[in-house]
Amino acid sequence: MSIRVLDTRETYRLITDGAGHFAVVEVRCNHVYSLCGHARAGAPDSEQGMAEVAAASGWSSEAAARRCFDAAVRGEEYFKQMLW
């Protein structure tokens, strides 16, 4: 499986496996975590790690993953403004 990063903003990545599956992962301390799914599994920040966490929480459609990605980025911006 080949994972491709479609977009990166803040600590978030919108990824695809090239077979019509999409997911959003968050990168923290050299690990990736599934953002939009039931499981919050973590794995090393690598192509294999991104594939593992996406599979553990379930891949999404492109539209659902993009909504999740946009919401995460908006939320990050909101929290940055609140802290400063």
Residue, then its C-alpha position, 0 to 999 in steps of 0.5 A: m500500500s502506498i500512502r500519499v499526503l494530499d494536504t498538510r496544515e498545522t499538525y494535520r495531514l489528509i492522506t489517501d491510499g490511492a484506492g479511493h480511501f481517505a483519512v486524516v492523521e495528526v502528527r505529534c512527537n514523531h507519531v501519527y494518530s487517527l483523527c476522524g474515526h473511532a480509534r485513537a491509535g498511534a504509530p510511528d510517523s511513517e508511511q506504514g504508520m499512517a496506513e496502520v492508524a487509518a486502517a485501525s480507525g476506518w478509512s473514509s470517503e474523500a468528502a468526509a475526510r476533507r470535512c474532518f481535515d477542514a474542521a481540525v484546521r479551523g479548530e486549531e486556529y481557534f485554539k491558537q487565537m484563544l491562547w494568545 
